[in-house]
């Protein structure tokens, strides 16, 4: 049997380097998505603004949870009346003015510029809304205990007492 011929395959070093980097990038991104608190914060932040923008109020309320480390933190599930009221609010634009994680990496803050109007009105109102976030290490999720802006609260009806005269 004749000896096997040696094949001399020359691959440029730059192609080899790019292939190796691409491999590490692909395998590293999946790990980053599931474990990195910074990436998880960005996802929660984007989900919050997108949910508000598209009127996905139920999804937005899933991001709201009382912080067990803050005794003053109180978040209650929305009532049917609140969800009905919110369904008539239209949010044509949500812009993130500032967003960042605080040094301890367990809390964060986002400031949104929100344009909204009631369904039956063409007058667009603009507000700034600051959302404080907290990180739950057990679930690897970011939550907020900040209520919706006052402008998004169901108006409370006041009883007007009329004088008998």
JOCOR-V416665 format. One line per field, one symbol per residue. psi: psi as a letter, one per 20 degrees, with the letter a starting at -180 (. if undefined). burial: b if it has 24 or more other ideal C-beta (glycine too) atoms within 12 Angstrom, else e. A space follows every 10 residues. Layout:
psi = ???
burial = ???
This chain:
psi = pqqqpppnoo pqhhgggggg ggghgghhhh hghihohghh ghggghhghh gggjkmhggg ihipqpoiio hipopqqqrh gghgghijpp nipppogqpq pqhijiqrpp pqopprqqhj qjopqprppp ppqqpohgil qprqjprqqh ijqppppqpp pqqi.
burial = eeeeeeeeee eeeeeeeeee eeeeeeeeee eeeeeebeeb beebbebbbe bbbeeebeeb bebbbeeeee eeeebeebee ebeeebeebb beebebeebe beeeeebbbb bbbbebeeee eeeeeebebe bbbbbbeeee bbbbbbebbe ebeeeeeeee eeeee
